[in-house]
Structure formats: structure tokens, C-alpha cells
Amino acid sequence: MNVVRPAATLLALGVLSGCMVGPKYKKPTVPAFQTPPISVDKSDAPYKEADPNWHAATPEDSVIRGAWWEVFQEPELNLLEVKAGIQNQSLKSYAARYLEAQAQIGINRAALLPTIGTQALAQGVRYSQGRPYFSASPGAGVSDIQLPLTLTYEADFWGRIRRTINIAKEETQATAADLETAQLSVQSELAVDYFELRTDDAQAKLLEDTVKDYQEALRITTNRFEGGVSNESDVFQAKTQLQAAIVQQQDIAVQRAQYEHAIAILIGQPPNSLSLPVAPLSATPPSIPPSLPSQLLERRPDVAAAERRTAEANEQIGIARAAYFPTIGISAAAGFESGTLASLFSASNLVYAIGPTLNYNIFDAGLRRSQSTQAVATFQQTSADYRQTVLTAFQQVEDNLVALRILAQEAEQQRLATEAAQGAQKIFDNRYVGGLDTYLQVVTAQNTALANERNDIDIMRRRMDASVLLIKALGGGWSTNNLPRFN
């Protein structure tokens, strides 16, 4: 058997398979507000649209890295975030999807090399005397033993196989970004729930102090009524105030328990297994740069995932175009065949076959044209989805920047309002004790002061939430450099 010629054929096919049809991928442009427009190359239309408001992305990674929640300087939060990263079940699911996508690279890459296999056969056959066109003595038959080795190979002339490998790589990168997006979502949700819980602790502390004050007020009104100085209605008003404050205190306890249960689920624990010590909110929002460049949005993993899936769609265009060309390969088989096992491996029983194969659809009723049109439309769709993801990211950043700026002003205004309400309450308390005002005015002042004090705490909660959401909108500590690379 001359093996030089088949080997040369395989080598030639491998060399010729260096060609790839289809458009070269170019990342879709993204918006750059307050940035001078740049020229756009139209040579690859319709795969790229000219728009002066969009430009090629140039990521900058000069902000928070890694454990972004540490900027809040909350040791308890730091511990919870670490647990969530290890124990959260949703993240484990996303991690398994990433491993699945990574395995697909090897599956697709295997098609670049020949497939070699064997199927041994040993059988005995007895023919029927009634078989057409057959005459033999009764019981005639044959025995056959085969030990073949088969080889099949598709030459990747037009890049179809290589593009499927690229698709698997890009999907793996997108899946890795999906994992990071899920992780960032869990981290930010945990941080928000944590600050909500600490806000409830602060509200509970305020209501606890308020209940004590109202109990003292009830004692004073009761003494005044028993001394004949005030009406019994003052006692009932004082009791109403006290009971209303207790009800609010209980509502806060229910809400705190719910946030504690939510945190337990996020860190992968049963709800009743977590008990966080009471600690009223004392953190302040971290300082935010006065201006944030739009390029920072490229650090968001969901933006990276959308871009990678756009690259996948571009590869599909090449695969659709490759379908217009014939599929060329080689098939070979070699082995031994004999009627007896003893003579199976003799040279005279060697059999082999080798030759090229060509498969081409002459008529497909427009199937390939429709598939190509579909691939181009899918690319345009994913490009639009990518840009929409970036626009949404801009909105989220702007929303939270505005919220932080306005809430900072609101916090100062609320502080002044609270101080005024507390001052008014003291005055009405003193005037009531002095017999100058009715207790209704005291009740009104108490309600106003409590509402303002609770609003003080709520504004701080909103500022902390907006800080967390801004960091999330900027991608947390993630960077496009974190995407896995494949050769």
C-alpha cells in the first residue's frame, strides 16, 4: 500500500483550507456624548452604519477594582459579599453554563482533524436454498472476519469549521460575561438589602427612643389629668400617639426580618439560619468623581456579553456564505478481511480504499440565499441590541448620578427641616406644661418631628442605594481584560 499519495492529499487539503469567506468582524460603534464625531468607514456596508453620534469603543479601567463594596467600610457587608460569591446557587448555575460553553470549543475544534475509528466484524452466514439466482448445496454459507480502520476528514476550505470554533469561543466569552453580570447583580442586590436592613435598624432605634418619649408624655398627661389640670382627652391623645409609634416599630421589625431572609438566600443559606446583629445605619455615601467618561461603560460585563454575541452573529454570516461552496473532504479505510481468524493478518487479506469526496447542492430552492439573508439580519439585530445595552447603561449611570446629586442637596434641606421640627416640638411641649397650649398642638408637633426624623434616615438610605447602583451601572470592579482568552 502506497501511503505517500494519501498523505500528500491530506497535506494539500490542509494547506488549501486556509481560506475563509465572509466579512471580517468590526465591533459596532457606541455613543460618545460630548465627544467630537469621527469618520466611519463604509467599505463593509451593510454591516456597519455611519452615525456621527457613535464611535468605536475605547475602554478605560481606571476606577474601582475587585471588591468594590469595601468602599463603604462595612466589615459585616464585606463578609456577606464573600459568602455570596462562594455559596450563591444562581452563581453556581451560571458557572456551570460557562464550563458547558468552554467544552463546546473542544467539540467544535475536533472537526479540524480527521476522525479515525474501527468496527470489527465476525459473522457466519447460512444462505437459503430458495435465494434467487443462487444454487448451492444444502447448508451452504460463508464466514467473514473484518478488522477495518476508517478515516474521514473535511477540508475547511471556506472557513466554516473555523468560524464555528470562533462562535464557541465568543459564546464562551459572552457566557463568562454573563457570569460576571450575575455576580455583579447578586453583589449589588446584597449591598442594597444590607443598607435597607441597616436603615430599618436606624428607624427601629428612632422609634424605640420615640416610644420612650411618648411614654413619658403619657405619664405627664395622666398626672395632669389626675391633678385636674388638663382634660381626659389629652390622655387619650397621648395613648394614641404611643400606640401608633409601637405599631410603626413592629412594622419595621417585620420589614427587617424580610431583608435578613433575602440576604440569607443571597449567601446560599436557609432564611432562618441567619441572624445579623442590630447596627443602625452609620455609613455615608462614598465620594463620586465629578465627571465620569463614557468609556467606563465598556467595563460592564453585560455590554461585553452583548458585543461578543454580535461577533458570533458575524461568524454566522461567514458560515452562511461558505454554504455556497462545495464541501471537500477525504475518506479512507484500511484493514484485513478473512474467512478465518488464523489467516486474518496475512498480507493477501489486506484491503484498503481512499479517495476525495465532494458534496455540492446544485439546487436548493433559495435555501442558502435565505440563510445568508437571515444571518445578515441577525447580525444587524445583535448590533442594535448591543447599542441598546450601551444606551441603557448610560441611562442607569445618569439616573444615579442625578439621584446622588439631588439627594445630597435634599439631605441638607431635610436636616434643616428636622432641626426646625424638633425645635417646634420642644416649644409646644414647654407651652403645654405651662398651660399655654392644648395637647393637640403637642401631638401635631410630635408627628411632624417624627416624620422628618424618619425622612432623614430614608434619604440616607436612598443615597446609599444610589451609590451601590451607580457602581453597578459602571460595572463594579470588572474589566474587559477579565474575559477569558482562547488560542
N, C-alpha and C positions, 0 to 999 in steps of 0.2 A: 504493500500500500504506500503510495507516494503522499506524504503528509506536507510536503513543501508547498504544493499548489493551494490546498485549502488554507494553510496558514497565511499565505500571501493574500488570498482572497479576504480573509478576516482583517488583515492589516490594512488593505486598501479601503475596505468599508469603514474601518475606524478613522482613517485619515479624512475620507470624504464626509464623515459625519460632523465635521467642524462647523458647517454652515447652520445658521439659524434664521428663519423667516419671521416676519412680524416687526412691529415698531419697538424701538428702544424706549425703555421707561424713563419718563421725566416726572419728577414729583410735581403734583398740582400746586399752583401758586396759592398763597394765603394772604389775607388782608394785612396791610401795614398802615394803620391810620397815622396821620401826621408824619408820613414818610414820603419823600419825592417819588413819583411813579418811575418805573424803569421800563425799558423796551422789552417786548415779548417776541420771541421767535415764533413765526407762524409756519415754519417748514414742516412740522409734523401734524398740521391740522388734519382731521377734526379732533385730535386727541388733546389739544391744548387751546384754550380760548384766551384771546387778548383782552385784558381788562386793566386799565391804569390803576385801579384800586387794589390790585393783588400783586404780590411779588413772591419770589422763591423764598422758602423758609430758611432762616439762619439762626438756629437755636443758640441761646445763651444760658449758661448754667451757673450763674454767679450768686444764687441765693441759697436758701436753707438746704441742707443735705441730710439724708438719713432720718434720724429720729426727730422729726420736726416738732413733735409735741413737747419736747424738752424746753422750747422757748417759753412755755407757760410756767415753768418752775414749780410743777406739782408732782412731788415724788409718788403719790398714790396713783396718779394718772400714768406716770412712766411705767410702773409695774403692770398696770392693767393693759397697756398697749403692747408690752412684750408678750404677755399671756395670749392676747388676741392673735398676734402674729403666729403663735405656735399652735393654739388649740381651736381656733375658729373653724367650724366644719365647712362653711361655704368656701373658705380659702383653700381647704384641703381638696375640695371638689375642683376648683379652678387649677390647682397644682396638678391634679391627675389629668385634666384636659391638656395641660401643657406637655406632660410626658407623652400623652397619646399623639399629639401633633408632632412632637420630636421623633417618635417612632415612624411616623409616616414618611419622613425624609429618607430613612433607610429603605422603606418599602419601595418608594419611587426610584431611588438611586440604584436598586438592584437590577432595574430594567436596562441599565447601561452595559451590563456584562452578559455573556452568554448564559443560558440555562442548561445545565447538564444533568441528566438523570438516567435511570435504568429501570427496566421492568422485566425481571427474569420470568421465564415461562417453561413449564414442564407439563406436557399433556400427552395423553394417549387417546386416539380416536378410532372407533369402530364404525365402518360405513355400512349403510343398509344395502341389501341386495336390490331393493327396489329403487335405488337412487338413479335418476335419469342419466343417460349417457355413461353408465358405469357398469362394468361387468367384472366381477371378482369372485373368488371362491368364498364360500360362507365364512363369516368372521373376519374378512379382510379389514385391514386398518393400518394406521401409521402411529408412530410415536415421535414426538418432537420436543427438543430441549433448546431453548434460546436464552442467550445472555447478552442482550444488546446494551450499548451506551449511546444515548441520544444527545444531540446538541442543537439548540435553537438560538438564534441571535437576530435582533432587529437593529440595523444600522440607523443611527439617529441623524440622517442626512439634514433634516429640516429643523432640528432642534425641539421636536415635540417632547421627547423624553426629558431633555434638559430643562425645558420650561415646566414640566410637571414637578421636577425636583425643586426648581426655583419657587413654584407655588407652595410646595410643602415647607420650604424654608421661610417664606414670607408669612405663611399662616402660623408657623411656629412662633415667629417674632410677634405677630399680632396676638397670638394666644398668651405669650409671655406678658405683653402689654395689658391684655385683659386681666391677667392675674394681678398685675400691679394696680390696675384700676379698681379691682375688687378689694385689694388690700387697703388702698387709699380710702375707699368708701367705708370700709369697716373701721379704720383708724379714726376717720373724721366723725363717723356716727358715734363711736365710743367717746370721743372727746366732747361732742355736743351733749350726749347723755350724761357724761360726768359733770359738766358745768351746770346742766339742768338740775342734777341731783344736789350739787353744792348750793345752787340758788335756792332750792327747797329747804336746805339746811339753814340758810340765811333767813328765809321767810319764816321758818319754824321758830328760829331764835327771836325774831322780831315779835311774832305772835305770842311766844312764851312771855316775853317782857310785857307785852300789851295786856295779856291776861292778868298778870300780877298788878299792873297799874289799874285795870278795871276792877279787880277785886278790892283794891284799896279805895277806889271811888265808890264802890258799892258799900263798903264799910262806913265811909263818911256820910253818904246819903242816908243810910239806915240810922246812924247816930243822930243825924239832924232831924229825921222824921220822928224818931222816938223822943227827941228833945222838944218836939213841937215847933222846930224852926222851919222845916220845909214840908212839902206835900208828899203823900204816899206815891204820887205819880213819878217823883224823882227816883224813888227806889225801883219802881218797875222799869223805868228807862235805863237805870244803871244795870239792872239784871239783864235786860235785853242786849245791851252793849256787850256785857261779859259773855253771855251765851253765844252771841254771834261771832265773837272772837274765838271762842272754843271750837265752834263749827269750822271756821276757816282753818284753824290749827289742825283739825282732824282731816280736812280735805288735803292739806299739804302732806300729811303722813301717808295717805293713800297714794298720792302722786309720786312721792319719794320712793315708795316701795316698788312702784311700776318701773321707774327708771333704774332702780337697783336690779330688778329682774331682767330688764333689757340689757344691762351691762353684763350680767351673768351669761346670757345667751351669746353675746358677742365674744366672750372669752372662753366659750365652749364648756360652760358649767350648767348644771341644773339651777333653776331660778332660786330655789330655797337653800342653796348651798353657799350663797354669797351674802356677806353682811359687812357693809362698809361703815366705818366709824363716822359719827356726825362731825362735820367740819364746815361751818358756814363759808360761803364763797368769799375769798380774800384776794384772789388773783386779779391782775389788771391786764388789759389787752397789750400784747407786745407792740413795740413801735413798728410802723409800716413805712417803707420808703415813700417820699412824696410823689415819685413817679415810677411806674413800672413799665419797662419796654415790652412791646407786643411779642417780641421773640421769645419771651419767657413761656408763652403758652405752648411752644413746641416741646416743653418739658412734660406736658400732660400725657400720661400713658394712653388715655382714650383717643387723643389726637394721633399718637404714634400708631395705635392699632388701626384707626381709620385709614391712615396713609399706607400702611403695609397691605391692607386689603385692596386698596387702589392698585398697588403694584401687582397683586395677584390677578386682578382683572385685566391688567395689561398683558400678562403672560398668557391669559386665555385667548387674547386676540391672536398671538403667535401660534397657538395650538390650532385655532380655527383656520388660520391661513395654511398651516402645514398639511391640513386635510386635502388641499388642492393638489398635492404632490403624491407620487406613489410611495408605498411603504416597501422598502427593500431590505431583505434580510438573507440569512443563510441558514440552512438546516443540514444536519449531518447525523449519521447513525453508523455505528460500527460494533461488531461483536462476533459471537460464534453461534452456530446453529448445527445441531446434530440430532440423529435419532437415538443415540445412546450417550450416556454420561461419560463413558470411558474414552470416547473419541471426540468429545466436545471441543477440546482446546487444540486439536491438530490444525496445522496451517491450511489444509484443504477445506476446513469448515469455517474459515474467516469470511465474514460478509461485511460490506460497508456500502454506504450511499452518501453523497454530498452534492450540494448544488445551491445556487442562489434562488431566492423567491422574490416575486414582485406582485404586489397587490394594489390595484388601482380601480376606483369606481369610475366607469365611463359615463354613467347616467345615474343621477340621484334625485331627480325631480326638484332641484333647487335646495336640497338639504344643506349642503356646505355653504351656499350663499346666505341662507337664513341663519346658520350657526355663526357665521362671521359677523353678520349684522347684529345678532344678539350679543356677541362678545363685545363689540364696539359700544353698544347701548349700555351694557353692564359696566364697562369702564367709565362711561360718562356719568352713570348713576353713582358709582362709588366715589368718583371725583367730587360730585356735588355733595355727597354725604360727608366727605372729608372736610370740605369747605364749611358745610353747615355745622360740623362739630367744632371747628375753629371759631366760627361766629358765636356759637353758644358759649364757648369758653370765654370769649371777650365779654359777653353779656354777664356771665357769672362774676367775672373779675370786677367789672364796672359796678354791678349791683352791690357787691360787698364793700368796695371802696367808698361808694356813696353812703352806704349804711354806716360805715365806721366814722366817716367824716361828720355826718349829721348827728349820729348818736353821741359823739364826743361833745358837740355843742348842746345837745339835748340833756346830757348828763349834768352839765354845768347849770343849765337853766333849772333842771329838776332839783338840783342841790339847793339852789336859792329858794325855790318854792317850798321845799321840805323844811328848811330853816324858818321860813315865814309861818308855815302851818304849825310848827312846834311852838314858835313864839306866841302865836294866837291862842293855842290851847292853854298855855301856861297863864296867859292873861285871863281867859274865861274861867279857868279853874279858880284863880285867886278872887275874881269878881263874884263867883258863885259862893265861895266860902264866906266872902264878906257880905253876902246878901244883896249884891247889886244886880245880878243877872239870874235868869232861870236856868234850870239844869238842861233844858233843851238846847241852849246855846253851847253848853259844855259838850253835849252829845255831838252836835254838828261839828265843833272844833276837833273832837276826838276822831270822828270819821274822816274828816279832811286830812288830819295829820297822818293817820294810819294809811290812807290811800296813797298819800305822797311818799311815805316811807317805803311802802311796798313797790311803788313805781320806781323809786331809786334803785332798788335791788333788781327789778325787772330790766331796767335799762342796762345795767351792768351785765346781766345775763345775755341780752341781745348783742352787746358789744363783744362778749367772749365768743358767742356763736358766730358772729360775722367774721371774727378773726380766724376761727377754725375753717369756715367755709371759704375765706379768701385764700388761705394756704392750700386748701383742697383744690380750688379753682386754678391755682398756679402749679399744680402737680405735686405738691408736697416736697419731699426730698428726692423725687425721682428725676432721672435724666434719660434722654435718648441713648446715651452711652451705656445704659444698663441693658439694652436689648441684646439678646444672645447673638453671637456671630457664628456663621457656618461656612466652611470651605466648600 
